[in-house]
């Protein structure tokens, strides 16, 4: 079938993207779903910093590529072998399908499935190959097995989770990345306990979800840190007990004073080395730094190994919030229904195909947190 899609043909374009136009909206060909795959009509796709990292070249991916890894839609067609979904079912995409058989899957860590990682690196689906083709016949890569900046997507069955129909799919879209990664890092990776002190560094869509996760878990002090004062204001509205501009030279001193020695957990959601250094500096004895932000591939972060031992500190990575999507997306949606994850406050606006480059400018300069591409909206 023919459809419109947002295609990235070259990485490393200079901002502003409104001028350089790294993303082109093209009519492309989408193949039918094969065994174990679905055709989904995309209702909404979230513009995420992970997409931005592909656009600016800090996270290499094969190009040309149809962008988009966070989104939601409705099933249109099911491929052979699928019995648990039917046309019309609402689904949320998730960007790390799993094989269920590799060592990581058998450990109960499907978010780091080895088979999916290999397919993702090649820009393919887990079943092998690509289902996207440009007008001239050139094959196009899939973005994390999803490619939801398009009117339709063919995905592996494991790349989505069925959800109830009472939540708007434009809102449900951000559960597939921002909510899972942020809330999951706090509840699954760190497993913070009531009364723990927490620092959240980087207040984009993922970081603010981390803050909400800390509130859900009953954290004591929740300290929000960012360079953007508007985001610090939003963090206070969402329940941060203290906020600091990351440029404050007395940041570490003040945090240690508030917490009587440092935080139990510091979360890096910024994906830059200064944020890692700040997080590590804020830890108390026995504290833990959880890194959920994706830094550029050539980044290096240093720390004192003797101090890591003598103070029993820890540094942990958190990919996709340590989530099992089929378990965690529904329970996070339940928290949303209860009003405990007010993620509507994080959605800045909807955008159409014609506004997608400008949308990434707004994401890059911090003037928008989450924007939702609505591919079927009239221009």
Backbone torsions as a table, in degrees:
resi	resn	phi	psi	omega
1	UNK	NA	152.1	176.8
2	UNK	-93.8	144.7	179.6
3	UNK	-158.2	167.2	173.7
4	UNK	-92.4	145.3	-179.9
5	UNK	-152.1	155.7	177.1
6	UNK	-92.5	113.3	-172.9
7	UNK	-110.5	128.9	174.0
8	UNK	-102.3	117.2	-176.1
9	UNK	-102.6	-18.5	-179.4
10	UNK	-151.2	138.7	178.5
11	UNK	-96.3	165.3	175.1
12	UNK	86.7	14.5	178.4
13	UNK	-63.7	149.9	-179.6
14	UNK	-85.2	142.3	173.1
15	UNK	-78.0	153.8	3.2
16	UNK	-76.0	142.2	-177.6
17	UNK	-73.1	-20.0	174.4
18	UNK	-59.4	-30.6	179.8
19	UNK	-90.3	-48.0	-175.5
20	UNK	-77.1	-22.7	175.3
21	UNK	50.7	60.1	179.1
22	UNK	-68.2	-23.7	-178.1
23	UNK	-104.9	128.1	175.9
24	UNK	-112.1	140.4	177.0
25	UNK	-94.0	117.4	-172.0
26	UNK	-128.1	155.1	169.0
27	UNK	-88.4	120.1	-176.9
28	UNK	-126.3	174.0	-180.0
29	UNK	-106.7	132.1	177.5
30	UNK	-114.8	123.9	-179.9
31	UNK	-74.4	161.4	176.6
32	UNK	-67.9	153.1	177.4
33	UNK	-66.1	139.7	176.8
34	UNK	-94.5	-171.5	-177.7
35	UNK	-56.7	131.0	178.2
36	UNK	77.1	15.0	-178.0
37	UNK	-122.8	165.4	-177.5
38	UNK	-129.5	151.0	165.6
39	UNK	-104.7	125.4	-175.7
40	UNK	-124.2	133.1	171.2
41	UNK	-81.7	117.7	-175.1
42	UNK	-77.4	126.6	176.8
43	UNK	-97.1	-39.5	179.8
44	UNK	-153.6	143.8	176.4
45	UNK	-134.3	127.5	-176.8
46	UNK	-82.3	133.0	173.1
47	UNK	-79.8	116.9	-169.6
48	UNK	-123.2	155.7	177.7
49	UNK	-62.4	-24.9	176.0
50	UNK	-65.8	-35.8	172.9
51	UNK	-64.6	-44.2	179.9
52	UNK	-60.2	-37.1	179.2
53	UNK	-66.9	-29.3	174.3
54	UNK	-73.8	-42.3	-179.0
55	UNK	-61.7	-45.2	-176.4
56	UNK	-84.3	-4.1	174.2
57	UNK	90.2	2.0	-178.9
58	UNK	-77.4	-18.2	173.2
59	UNK	-123.6	94.8	-174.3
60	UNK	-61.7	136.0	173.8
61	UNK	-142.1	152.9	178.5
62	UNK	-65.0	138.1	175.8
63	UNK	-125.3	158.1	0.0
64	UNK	-67.8	148.5	-169.4
65	UNK	-138.8	137.8	169.1
66	UNK	-88.7	115.1	-172.8
67	UNK	-73.3	168.9	171.5
68	UNK	109.4	118.2	179.9
69	UNK	-128.8	-7.2	-178.0
70	UNK	-121.4	120.0	-177.5
71	UNK	-178.8	-173.0	-179.2
72	UNK	-155.1	158.8	179.9
73	UNK	-171.4	-166.2	-178.4
74	UNK	-120.3	135.4	178.3
75	UNK	-65.0	132.2	177.1
76	UNK	-106.5	-40.4	-175.9
77	UNK	-149.9	142.9	176.6
78	UNK	-112.9	139.8	178.6
79	UNK	-80.8	172.5	179.2
80	UNK	-56.2	139.9	175.3
81	UNK	94.1	-8.3	-179.7
82	UNK	-96.3	123.6	-176.5
83	UNK	-118.7	-12.6	-171.8
84	UNK	-101.6	1.9	176.4
85	UNK	-132.4	150.1	177.8
86	UNK	-135.2	160.1	177.0
87	UNK	-53.6	137.8	-178.3
88	UNK	99.7	-16.6	179.8
89	UNK	-66.3	133.3	174.7
90	UNK	-80.7	137.5	-178.4
91	UNK	-137.3	152.2	171.0
92	UNK	-107.9	131.1	176.3
93	UNK	-72.7	149.1	169.3
94	UNK	-137.3	141.0	-163.2
95	UNK	-90.4	11.2	178.2
96	UNK	-138.4	81.2	174.8
97	UNK	-62.8	164.7	-178.1
98	UNK	-140.1	150.9	-176.4
99	UNK	-85.0	-23.6	-178.7
100	UNK	79.8	1.0	-173.9
101	UNK	-127.7	-19.4	-179.0
102	UNK	-73.4	172.0	-175.9
103	UNK	-59.1	-43.0	-178.1
104	UNK	-65.8	-42.2	178.0
105	UNK	-62.3	-42.2	-178.7
106	UNK	-68.2	-20.5	174.7
107	UNK	-80.5	-5.1	-175.3
108	UNK	83.8	25.9	179.6
109	UNK	-124.2	63.8	-174.5
110	UNK	-65.9	-20.0	-178.7
111	UNK	-67.0	-17.1	176.4
112	UNK	-118.6	38.6	176.8
113	UNK	-53.8	129.7	-177.1
114	UNK	-71.0	-36.1	179.9
115	UNK	-67.1	-43.7	179.3
116	UNK	-65.9	-37.9	179.8
117	UNK	-59.5	-39.3	179.4
118	UNK	-66.8	-43.6	179.3
119	UNK	-65.9	-41.3	-179.6
120	UNK	-61.2	-41.9	180.0
121	UNK	-62.8	-29.1	-180.0
122	UNK	-88.4	-7.9	-175.6
123	UNK	73.6	29.4	-177.7
124	UNK	-116.1	168.8	169.9
125	UNK	-84.4	162.4	-177.5
126	UNK	-64.5	-26.7	177.7
127	UNK	-73.0	-6.7	179.7
128	UNK	100.0	135.7	175.7
129	UNK	81.7	-176.4	-177.2
130	UNK	-122.4	152.8	-178.5
131	UNK	-115.1	8.0	-174.7
132	UNK	-115.9	136.0	-177.1
133	UNK	-143.1	132.6	178.1
134	UNK	-71.4	170.6	-177.7
135	UNK	-60.4	-30.1	-179.5
136	UNK	-88.5	6.2	178.2
137	UNK	94.7	-7.0	-179.9
138	UNK	-66.9	135.6	177.7
139	UNK	-73.8	140.6	-179.8
140	UNK	-113.3	142.5	-179.0
141	UNK	-77.4	150.7	171.7
142	UNK	-88.0	143.0	176.7
143	UNK	-94.1	108.2	179.0
144	UNK	53.4	32.8	177.3
145	UNK	73.9	10.7	-175.1
146	UNK	-121.0	-65.6	-178.8
147	UNK	55.0	61.1	-174.7
148	UNK	-96.2	7.9	169.4
149	UNK	-86.1	63.4	-174.8
150	UNK	-159.2	165.4	179.6
151	UNK	-72.0	-30.5	179.1
152	UNK	-140.4	159.8	176.3
153	UNK	-140.2	139.0	167.4
154	UNK	-102.2	125.1	-174.0
155	UNK	-135.3	159.9	170.1
156	UNK	-67.8	147.5	179.0
157	UNK	-53.6	-35.3	-178.3
158	UNK	-75.2	-3.1	179.9
159	UNK	-91.7	13.4	176.6
160	UNK	-149.5	160.6	177.9
161	UNK	-128.5	127.9	177.0
162	UNK	-68.7	138.0	179.4
163	UNK	-128.3	166.6	176.9
164	UNK	-72.2	159.3	-173.8
165	UNK	-87.7	3.6	-176.0
166	UNK	-85.0	-6.5	179.1
167	UNK	-107.6	129.6	179.0
168	UNK	-58.2	135.8	-175.5
169	UNK	-68.9	-25.4	174.3
170	UNK	-63.2	-34.2	176.5
171	UNK	-78.6	-43.0	-178.7
172	UNK	-59.5	-24.1	-176.2
173	UNK	-52.7	-40.2	-171.9
174	UNK	-80.4	-5.0	174.4
175	UNK	-69.1	-23.3	-176.3
176	UNK	-75.3	-12.4	177.0
177	UNK	-142.1	-68.0	-172.4
178	UNK	-56.5	-47.4	-177.6
179	UNK	-70.1	-48.6	-179.9
180	UNK	-58.8	-46.3	-175.2
181	UNK	-68.4	-44.2	-177.3
182	UNK	-76.1	-56.6	-179.6
183	UNK	-64.4	-40.6	-178.7
184	UNK	-63.1	-38.2	179.2
185	UNK	-59.2	-34.9	-178.8
186	UNK	-81.2	-47.7	-173.8
187	UNK	-83.1	-35.6	-175.8
188	UNK	-96.5	-50.8	-176.0
189	UNK	-73.6	-55.3	-178.0
190	UNK	-80.9	-33.2	-176.2
191	UNK	51.3	53.5	-178.1
192	UNK	-64.7	154.6	-178.4
193	UNK	-110.3	159.8	178.5
194	UNK	-55.0	132.0	178.7
195	UNK	93.7	-13.3	177.8
196	UNK	-62.1	148.7	176.0
197	UNK	-97.1	138.7	-168.9
198	UNK	-135.7	137.6	169.3
199	UNK	-114.4	129.0	178.8
200	UNK	-112.0	115.2	-174.4
201	UNK	-111.4	116.6	-176.4
202	UNK	100.5	106.5	-171.2
203	UNK	-111.1	47.4	168.3
204	UNK	-80.3	-162.6	-178.4
205	UNK	-59.8	-39.1	-179.5
206	UNK	-72.9	-45.6	-178.6
207	UNK	-62.6	-41.4	178.8
208	UNK	-67.6	-31.4	172.0
209	UNK	-67.4	-35.4	174.0
210	UNK	-61.4	-41.0	176.8
211	UNK	-61.0	-45.3	178.7
212	UNK	-62.7	-37.9	177.5
213	UNK	-63.2	-37.7	178.3
214	UNK	-65.3	-37.3	176.9
215	UNK	-67.0	-42.1	178.1
216	UNK	-58.6	-40.0	-176.7
217	UNK	-76.9	-8.3	177.9
218	UNK	85.0	28.3	178.5
219	UNK	-59.0	151.8	177.1
220	UNK	-77.8	-97.0	174.5
221	UNK	-74.1	129.3	174.4
222	UNK	-120.0	105.5	-172.5
223	UNK	-103.4	118.7	-177.6
224	UNK	-102.0	134.7	-174.5
225	UNK	-133.7	129.4	179.2
226	UNK	-162.7	165.7	175.8
227	UNK	-87.9	-12.4	-174.9
228	UNK	-101.2	114.7	-176.2
229	UNK	-66.5	-31.1	177.5
230	UNK	-63.8	-39.3	178.8
231	UNK	-70.1	-32.5	175.1
232	UNK	-63.9	-37.9	176.3
233	UNK	-63.5	-43.0	177.7
234	UNK	-64.2	-38.4	178.3
235	UNK	-60.3	-39.1	177.1
236	UNK	-64.1	-41.0	178.3
237	UNK	-62.2	-31.5	-177.3
238	UNK	-88.8	0.3	172.0
239	UNK	117.2	4.7	176.1
240	UNK	-61.4	135.1	179.0
241	UNK	-82.2	-26.2	178.8
242	UNK	-145.4	147.3	175.9
243	UNK	-133.6	144.8	178.9
244	UNK	-140.7	140.0	170.0
245	UNK	-74.3	132.4	-175.7
246	UNK	-61.9	-19.4	180.0
247	UNK	-82.7	-5.9	-179.1
248	UNK	-63.9	118.1	-176.7
249	UNK	-66.6	-18.1	-179.4
250	UNK	-101.7	16.6	-176.3
251	UNK	-54.6	-56.1	-175.1
252	UNK	-61.6	-42.0	-179.8
253	UNK	-61.5	-44.5	-178.6
254	UNK	-67.9	-40.3	179.0
255	UNK	-64.8	-42.9	178.8
256	UNK	-63.7	-33.3	177.9
257	UNK	-68.8	-44.7	-179.8
258	UNK	-61.9	-40.2	-172.6
259	UNK	-98.6	3.6	179.6
260	UNK	58.3	49.1	174.1
261	UNK	128.6	-10.6	179.6
262	UNK	126.9	170.9	-175.8
263	UNK	-89.1	155.3	174.8
264	UNK	-72.6	-37.6	-179.0
265	UNK	-137.9	133.0	169.5
266	UNK	-116.4	134.0	-178.3
267	UNK	-115.7	123.4	173.8
268	UNK	-94.5	113.2	174.6
269	UNK	-114.1	5.2	-176.6
270	UNK	-87.4	-31.1	179.2
271	UNK	72.5	32.3	175.9
272	UNK	-134.3	150.3	-175.2
273	UNK	-59.5	-42.4	178.0
274	UNK	-56.6	-33.6	177.7
275	UNK	-68.1	-38.5	176.8
276	UNK	-62.9	-44.4	-179.7
277	UNK	-63.7	-40.8	177.2
278	UNK	-62.8	-47.7	-179.1
279	UNK	-58.2	-45.0	-179.3
280	UNK	-64.7	-36.2	-178.9
281	UNK	-69.0	-19.7	-176.3
282	UNK	-91.0	-5.8	-174.5
283	UNK	-74.9	140.4	170.7
284	UNK	-82.7	173.4	172.6
285	UNK	-56.7	129.8	-177.8
286	UNK	82.2	5.3	-178.9
287	UNK	-78.8	169.5	-174.9
288	UNK	-135.7	131.8	173.3
289	UNK	-98.4	121.6	178.0
290	UNK	-108.3	122.9	-176.4
291	UNK	-104.6	111.5	179.0
292	UNK	-116.0	-14.4	177.2
293	UNK	-78.7	141.0	-179.5
294	UNK	-91.7	104.3	177.6
295	UNK	-77.7	160.3	174.3
296	UNK	-53.4	150.2	-170.5
297	UNK	-62.9	-23.6	-178.4
298	UNK	-96.0	12.8	-178.2
299	UNK	-70.7	146.8	175.7
300	UNK	-131.3	139.6	-178.9
301	UNK	-130.8	128.4	-177.4
302	UNK	-114.2	152.7	177.8
303	UNK	-151.7	170.9	-179.2
304	UNK	-91.0	109.0	178.4
305	UNK	-58.1	-40.8	178.6
306	UNK	-59.8	-39.6	179.3
307	UNK	-67.6	-36.7	178.3
308	UNK	-58.5	-36.9	-179.5
309	UNK	-78.7	-53.0	-172.7
310	UNK	-66.9	-31.4	179.4
311	UNK	-97.1	1.5	-178.4
312	UNK	48.6	46.4	174.0
313	UNK	-84.9	166.2	-179.1
314	UNK	-141.9	149.6	174.8
315	UNK	-127.0	125.0	-177.0
316	UNK	-132.5	143.5	171.1
317	UNK	-89.7	151.9	177.8
318	UNK	-137.3	108.7	178.9
319	UNK	-101.9	125.2	-179.6
320	UNK	56.5	30.0	177.1
321	UNK	65.3	20.2	-178.3
322	UNK	59.4	26.2	-172.6
323	UNK	-84.7	147.4	161.2
324	UNK	-99.9	99.8	-167.9
325	UNK	-53.1	-42.0	-177.7
326	UNK	-64.5	-24.1	175.9
327	UNK	-88.5	-45.2	-166.9
328	UNK	-86.7	-34.7	179.2
329	UNK	-60.3	-47.1	177.6
330	UNK	-62.3	-38.1	-178.2
331	UNK	-73.0	-31.3	176.1
332	UNK	-71.2	-34.6	174.9
333	UNK	-64.3	-37.6	175.5
334	UNK	-60.7	-40.6	177.2
335	UNK	-64.6	-35.5	175.5
336	UNK	-63.1	-45.6	179.2
337	UNK	-59.3	-36.2	-179.5
338	UNK	-75.8	-6.2	-177.5
339	UNK	84.2	8.3	-176.3
340	UNK	-90.7	-13.4	172.8
341	UNK	-125.8	80.3	-176.2
342	UNK	-77.6	67.7	-172.1
343	UNK	-74.1	-12.8	176.9
344	UNK	-57.9	-29.7	-179.7
345	UNK	-67.2	-14.6	-177.0
346	UNK	-94.4	-12.9	-176.5
347	UNK	-89.8	112.4	-173.7
348	UNK	-79.0	-42.4	-176.1
349	UNK	-171.8	169.2	169.0
350	UNK	-99.5	149.0	177.4
351	UNK	-132.2	154.0	174.3
352	UNK	-103.2	176.3	178.9
353	UNK	-53.9	-39.4	-174.4
354	UNK	-67.5	-13.9	-175.0
355	UNK	-112.8	10.1	-168.9
356	UNK	-70.6	-37.7	178.4
357	UNK	-65.2	-44.1	176.6
358	UNK	-63.3	-33.1	177.8
359	UNK	-60.6	-39.7	178.6
360	UNK	-73.4	-25.6	170.0
361	UNK	-62.6	-44.4	179.6
362	UNK	-64.4	-36.8	177.5
363	UNK	-66.5	-42.5	-176.8
364	UNK	-67.3	-37.2	-177.1
365	UNK	-90.2	0.8	175.0
366	UNK	83.8	6.9	-179.0
367	UNK	-83.2	-6.4	175.0
368	UNK	-138.7	144.5	179.2
369	UNK	-95.4	-63.7	174.8
370	UNK	-130.3	127.8	173.1
371	UNK	-116.4	143.3	-176.5
372	UNK	-111.9	117.7	173.6
373	UNK	-74.8	127.0	177.2
374	UNK	-113.1	93.5	-168.7
375	UNK	-67.4	-18.6	-179.2
376	UNK	-100.0	2.9	179.2
377	UNK	-71.4	145.2	178.7
378	UNK	-67.1	139.8	180.0
379	UNK	-68.2	NA	NA
